Amino acid sequence: MYDVLIIGAGPAGLSAALWCDELGLDTLVLEQASETGGQLLQVYNEIGNYLGARAANGLELRDLFTAQLEGTDFDLWTDVEIESADLRARRISLRSGEQLQSIGIIIATGVRRRRLGVPGEAELAGRGVVESATRDRAILAGKDVCVVGGGDAAAENALMLAEVCPTVTLVHRGERLRARREFTERLKSDHRVTVFKESNVLRIIGEERVEAVEILRRGAIKPFQMAVGGVLVRIGVEPRTELFRDQIHLDERGYVVVTGEQETSIGNVFAVGDVSNPLAPTISGATGAGATAAKVLATRLEHG
Ligand SMILES: Cc1cc2nc3c(=O)[nH]c(=O)nc-3n(C[C@H](O)[C@H](O)[C@H](O)COP(=O)(O)OP(=O)(O)OC[C@H]3O[C@@H](n4cnc5c(N)ncnc54)[C@H](O)[C@@H]3O)c2cc1C
């Protein structure tokens, strides 16, 4: 029995844990990955917009967080697989058989990158299907590549790859790119970049490594194959809320709907960070929301 169970050890969950600990709540953090940090582990650029700390990349910021947590008293379990969460009863069952009970729950499960879900994507992951233009730049240098998506992230990654790749084809299913003007203007003037709008990647092809993509353009009867040596998919993110579906109020995209105090539609169950913040997901927002939930819960318990 804990005062509070926190699900997820990204910036939001870690901040909530720090505050819960400081406020004297008996706290357990459950993290499914083998280490803490969440999306910070995918940030390969400098982070200069988190007030109070400048970091060369996300891992460095995560390490700063970890250093600050030294000496705190909360429990942290990594590599945890949650089988089910009964939010109303505030009971969590783990695949390993443990049953955990608490007075409050803080959901801090963040978001994951959306996948295309086409044949070849999972099979060729790490073998030409790459995660980041910054991290995987050297692997893709000199190769023709395909970037899938139409938002800022897709455009920015396409431009970065165009610095080292002979051709970059940006494939977007919509009629126009959603990326900000600064990026679309640069895409237009970069002779190495071609944009295919109203087009879908149907398949990523390759034996050992990526060799081609199969694309269907709107209005065409048949798809065509284009030889490429790399594929990068940036088609947005989705909230990690499958455990809580049908229990709390989610919006149409699956994000948790919360009050100004970060509370969900069930009392003493909170949601913090990206999982409840579709419009402005940031590290600062996540850590702030974690603090809010911890303080509200601690106040309730004091008076309850
Ligand atoms: C490439 C990139 C660059 C970015 N750059 C910036 C930037 O410069 N500035 C900025 O402010 N923000 C930036 N962000 C966004 C920032 O990283 C996020 O806003 C922040 O990490 C959100 O924190 P979070 O704790 O809400 O979620 P996450 O970081 O997503 O962490 C959620 C955690 O919950 C865990 N989890 C999920 N489901 C379960 C489960 N069922 N059981 C147990 N654990 C679970 C996950 O494994 C993960 O560790 C960037 C993000 C990316 C991807």
PDBQT file of the ligand as one rigid body, heavy atoms in Angstrom, charges set to zero:
ROOT
HETATM    1  C1  LIG A 401      13.079  14.850 -30.531  1.00  0.00    +0.000 C 
HETATM    2  C2  LIG A 401      12.410  15.602 -29.418  1.00  0.00    +0.000 A 
HETATM    3  C3  LIG A 401      12.855  16.854 -29.071  1.00  0.00    +0.000 A 
HETATM    4  C4  LIG A 401      12.261  17.576 -28.037  1.00  0.00    +0.000 A 
HETATM    5  N1  LIG A 401      12.752  18.797 -27.699  1.00  0.00    +0.000 NA
HETATM    6  C5  LIG A 401      12.200  19.479 -26.663  1.00  0.00    +0.000 A 
HETATM    7  C6  LIG A 401      12.721  20.731 -26.251  1.00  0.00    +0.000 A 
HETATM    8  O1  LIG A 401      13.719  21.245 -26.789  1.00  0.00    +0.000 OA
HETATM    9  N2  LIG A 401      12.117  21.373 -25.204  1.00  0.00    +0.000 N 
HETATM   10  C7  LIG A 401      11.027  20.858 -24.564  1.00  0.00    +0.000 A 
HETATM   11  O2  LIG A 401      10.527  21.465 -23.622  1.00  0.00    +0.000 OA
HETATM   12  N3  LIG A 401      10.503  19.662 -24.947  1.00  0.00    +0.000 NA
HETATM   13  C8  LIG A 401      11.060  18.961 -25.959  1.00  0.00    +0.000 A 
HETATM   14  N4  LIG A 401      10.539  17.747 -26.339  1.00  0.00    +0.000 N 
HETATM   15  C9  LIG A 401       9.315  17.267 -25.652  1.00  0.00    +0.000 C 
HETATM   16  C10 LIG A 401       9.610  16.680 -24.256  1.00  0.00    +0.000 C 
HETATM   17  O3  LIG A 401      10.584  15.672 -24.370  1.00  0.00    +0.000 OA
HETATM   18  C11 LIG A 401       8.319  16.140 -23.653  1.00  0.00    +0.000 C 
HETATM   19  O4  LIG A 401       7.393  17.212 -23.559  1.00  0.00    +0.000 OA
HETATM   20  C12 LIG A 401       8.542  15.533 -22.268  1.00  0.00    +0.000 C 
HETATM   21  O5  LIG A 401       9.456  14.475 -22.308  1.00  0.00    +0.000 OA
HETATM   22  C13 LIG A 401       7.207  15.025 -21.716  1.00  0.00    +0.000 C 
HETATM   23  O6  LIG A 401       7.445  14.370 -20.501  1.00  0.00    +0.000 OA
HETATM   24  P1  LIG A 401       6.405  13.290 -19.944  1.00  0.00    +0.000 P 
HETATM   25  O7  LIG A 401       7.000  12.810 -18.653  1.00  0.00    +0.000 OA
HETATM   26  O8  LIG A 401       5.048  13.844 -19.940  1.00  0.00    +0.000 OA
HETATM   27  O9  LIG A 401       6.361  12.109 -21.003  1.00  0.00    +0.000 OA
HETATM   28  P2  LIG A 401       7.506  11.178 -21.610  1.00  0.00    +0.000 P 
HETATM   29  O10 LIG A 401       8.790  11.874 -21.690  1.00  0.00    +0.000 OA
HETATM   30  O11 LIG A 401       6.893  10.627 -22.844  1.00  0.00    +0.000 OA
HETATM   31  O12 LIG A 401       7.664  10.012 -20.523  1.00  0.00    +0.000 OA
HETATM   32  C14 LIG A 401       6.643   9.061 -20.288  1.00  0.00    +0.000 C 
HETATM   33  C15 LIG A 401       7.240   7.859 -19.573  1.00  0.00    +0.000 C 
HETATM   34  O13 LIG A 401       6.181   6.966 -19.219  1.00  0.00    +0.000 OA
HETATM   35  C16 LIG A 401       6.576   5.615 -19.491  1.00  0.00    +0.000 C 
HETATM   36  N5  LIG A 401       5.382   4.801 -19.699  1.00  0.00    +0.000 N 
HETATM   37  C17 LIG A 401       4.484   4.890 -20.717  1.00  0.00    +0.000 A 
HETATM   38  N6  LIG A 401       3.528   3.947 -20.584  1.00  0.00    +0.000 NA
HETATM   39  C18 LIG A 401       3.825   3.260 -19.442  1.00  0.00    +0.000 A 
HETATM   40  C19 LIG A 401       3.216   2.155 -18.777  1.00  0.00    +0.000 A 
HETATM   41  N7  LIG A 401       2.087   1.577 -19.239  1.00  0.00    +0.000 N 
HETATM   42  N8  LIG A 401       3.798   1.675 -17.641  1.00  0.00    +0.000 NA
HETATM   43  C20 LIG A 401       4.943   2.241 -17.153  1.00  0.00    +0.000 A 
HETATM   44  N9  LIG A 401       5.578   3.294 -17.756  1.00  0.00    +0.000 NA
HETATM   45  C21 LIG A 401       5.007   3.795 -18.880  1.00  0.00    +0.000 A 
HETATM   46  C22 LIG A 401       7.420   5.754 -20.737  1.00  0.00    +0.000 C 
HETATM   47  O14 LIG A 401       8.269   4.614 -20.904  1.00  0.00    +0.000 OA
HETATM   48  C23 LIG A 401       8.198   7.041 -20.451  1.00  0.00    +0.000 C 
HETATM   49  O15 LIG A 401       9.387   6.790 -19.741  1.00  0.00    +0.000 OA
HETATM   50  C24 LIG A 401      11.143  17.001 -27.341  1.00  0.00    +0.000 A 
HETATM   51  C25 LIG A 401      10.697  15.723 -27.677  1.00  0.00    +0.000 A 
HETATM   52  C26 LIG A 401      11.315  15.023 -28.696  1.00  0.00    +0.000 A 
HETATM   53  C27 LIG A 401      10.834  13.634 -29.041  1.00  0.00    +0.000 C 
ENDROOT
TORSDOF 0
